[in-house]
Amino acid sequence: MITTEQQEKLRGWFAGRVPEDLFEELAELTVDREEITVIGRIPEPRLTEGASDAEREAAVQGRIQEFRERTRDARIEVAREAEHQFRRKVSWGVECGGERALFTHVAAPVMTRLRQPERQVLDTLIAGGVARSRSDALAWCVRLVQRHTDDWLTELRDSLEHVQRVRAQGPDTEPEDAPTDIPTDASADEE
């Protein structure tokens, strides 16, 4: 987990490094141990007044696809720099006309040990057609918890950030140069 200050510096780096004409605005930037996800807002397509929902949906999907193809080289260049500097993969996505589309994203494997009652929950989700595998069932459970406990998770993340700040003030702190930390100086890894 990174601190709010580190997240702000990371967002600032992307805001300054992403070509100015790429997005209308940088809508969202999220980060974890493996990945930085950059979501930008792009302009909606212009349609005639009274366009149907089907026409509007097709136009938005077309705009997203056009943007993805046209900006691929620029996004790759920025991602390579960021991956070198921050030691995380960079994933891209857009918001357009109320739709959100991710172009790439990391699906990181997670190992866990479950007792029989927990395995039975996953197997029930499979039998009920909710999931194809235990892995899918577990991912479904995580998304469900995330959706229904957002306030609790936000409070927990804030508490963890406070703990990190207190630890950083301790007498035995070491410089933050581990790969899981965001460098405090944007030029720290430049050659």
URFENUR-V723163 format. One record per residue. N is the residue number from 1. SS is DSSP state (H for helix, E for strand, - for the rest). PSI is psi in radians with two decimals (* if undefined). D_FIRST is the distance of its C-alpha to the first C-alpha in Angstrom with 1 decimal. Layout:
# URFENUR-V723163
N,SS,PSI,D_FIRST + N,SS,PSI,D_FIRST
This chain:
# URFENUR-V723163
1,-,2.49,0.0 + 2,-,2.79,3.8 + 3,-,2.91,6.8 + 4,H,-0.70,9.6 + 5,H,-0.75,11.8 + 6,H,-0.72,9.8 + 7,H,-0.72,9.8 + 8,H,-0.71,13.4 + 9,H,-0.70,14.3 + 10,H,-0.80,13.2 + 11,H,-0.72,15.1 + 12,H,-0.71,17.9 + 13,H,-0.83,18.2 + 14,H,-0.70,18.7 + 15,H,-0.64,21.0 + 16,H,-0.50,23.0 + 17,H,-0.57,23.1 + 18,-,2.29,23.7 + 19,-,2.40,27.6 + 20,-,-0.55,28.8 + 21,-,0.16,30.8 + 22,-,-0.89,28.3 + 23,-,2.75,27.0 + 24,-,-0.71,28.5 + 25,E,2.75,25.0 + 26,E,1.81,21.4 + 27,E,-0.71,20.7 + 28,E,2.51,17.0 + 29,E,2.11,14.1 + 30,E,2.68,10.9 + 31,E,2.51,8.3 + 32,-,-2.85,6.3 + 33,-,-0.57,7.0 + 34,-,-0.42,10.6 + 35,E,2.55,11.6 + 36,E,2.16,12.1 + 37,E,2.15,14.5 + 38,E,2.08,17.1 + 39,E,2.16,19.5 + 40,E,2.63,22.7 + 41,E,2.31,25.7 + 42,-,2.74,29.0 + 43,-,2.52,32.5 + 44,-,2.62,34.2 + 45,-,2.59,37.5 + 46,-,2.24,40.7 + 47,-,2.79,42.8 + 48,-,2.65,46.2 + 49,-,2.39,46.6 + 50,-,0.25,46.8 + 51,-,2.49,44.9 + 52,-,2.86,44.1 + 53,H,-0.67,40.7 + 54,H,-0.75,41.2 + 55,H,-0.75,42.0 + 56,H,-0.81,39.1 + 57,H,-0.76,36.7 + 58,H,-0.68,38.3 + 59,H,-0.72,38.1 + 60,H,-0.78,34.4 + 61,H,-0.69,33.7 + 62,H,-0.72,36.1 + 63,H,-0.74,34.3 + 64,H,-0.78,30.9 + 65,H,-0.73,32.5 + 66,H,-0.78,34.4 + 67,H,-0.79,31.4 + 68,H,-0.81,29.5 + 69,H,-0.78,32.5 + 70,H,-0.57,33.4 + 71,H,0.08,30.0 + 72,H,-0.90,28.9 + 73,H,-0.76,29.9 + 74,H,-0.73,28.1 + 75,H,-0.68,24.9 + 76,H,-0.75,25.1 + 77,H,-0.82,25.8 + 78,H,-0.75,22.7 + 79,H,-0.73,20.5 + 80,H,-0.78,22.0 + 81,H,-0.82,21.3 + 82,H,-0.72,17.7 + 83,H,-0.65,17.2 + 84,H,-0.81,19.0 + 85,H,-0.74,17.2 + 86,H,-0.07,13.5 + 87,-,0.73,14.0 + 88,-,2.66,12.9 + 89,E,2.62,15.4 + 90,E,2.24,16.4 + 91,E,2.62,17.8 + 92,E,2.64,20.2 + 93,E,3.00,21.8 + 94,E,2.77,24.1 + 95,E,2.32,25.4 + 96,E,2.14,29.2 + 97,-,0.66,31.6 + 98,-,-0.06,29.2 + 99,E,2.57,28.1 + 100,E,2.32,24.7 + 101,E,2.26,24.8 + 102,E,2.30,22.2 + 103,-,-0.77,23.9 + 104,-,2.68,21.5 + 105,-,2.70,18.4 + 106,-,2.31,16.8 + 107,-,1.64,17.7 + 108,-,2.28,15.8 + 109,-,2.53,17.7 + 110,-,2.19,16.4 + 111,-,2.47,18.7 + 112,-,2.72,19.7 + 113,-,2.19,22.8 + 114,-,2.44,24.6 + 115,-,2.98,27.7 + 116,H,-0.77,30.7 + 117,H,-0.68,30.2 + 118,H,-0.68,26.8 + 119,H,-0.63,28.4 + 120,H,-0.62,31.3 + 121,H,-0.83,29.0 + 122,H,-0.75,27.8 + 123,H,-0.57,31.4 + 124,H,-0.71,32.7 + 125,H,-0.62,30.5 + 126,H,-0.85,31.9 + 127,H,-0.58,35.4 + 128,-,-0.03,35.1 + 129,-,0.16,34.1 + 130,-,-0.57,30.7 + 131,-,2.73,29.1 + 132,-,-0.42,30.6 + 133,-,2.99,28.8 + 134,H,-0.63,26.6 + 135,H,-0.82,23.7 + 136,H,-0.70,24.5 + 137,H,-0.74,25.1 + 138,H,-0.72,21.7 + 139,H,-0.69,20.0 + 140,H,-0.76,22.4 + 141,H,-0.75,21.5 + 142,H,-0.76,17.7 + 143,H,-0.66,18.8 + 144,H,-0.79,21.2 + 145,H,-0.76,18.8 + 146,H,-0.76,16.4 + 147,H,-0.68,19.6 + 148,H,-0.10,21.0 + 149,-,0.53,18.3 + 150,H,-0.75,16.5 + 151,H,-0.78,17.3 + 152,H,-0.78,16.2 + 153,H,-0.65,12.7 + 154,H,-0.78,12.5 + 155,H,-0.69,13.8 + 156,H,-0.76,11.4 + 157,H,-0.72,8.3 + 158,H,-0.70,10.5 + 159,H,-0.73,11.4 + 160,H,-0.65,8.2 + 161,H,-0.71,7.9 + 162,H,-0.75,11.5 + 163,H,-0.74,11.2 + 164,H,-0.70,9.2 + 165,H,-0.74,12.0 + 166,H,-0.76,14.6 + 167,H,-0.72,13.6 + 168,H,-0.41,13.8 + 169,-,-0.11,17.3 + 170,-,2.89,18.5 + 171,-,-0.40,21.4 + 172,-,0.50,19.9 + 173,-,2.51,17.0 + 174,-,2.80,17.0 + 175,-,2.54,16.4 + 176,-,1.42,13.0 + 177,-,0.23,14.4 + 178,-,2.63,12.5 + 179,-,-0.39,12.0 + 180,-,-0.04,8.3 + 181,-,2.62,8.2 + 182,-,2.21,9.9 + 183,-,2.50,13.4 + 184,-,-0.36,14.7 + 185,-,2.12,18.1 + 186,-,-0.37,18.6 + 187,-,0.23,21.4 + 188,-,-0.60,19.8 + 189,-,0.15,20.3 + 190,-,2.55,23.5 + 191,-,*,26.6
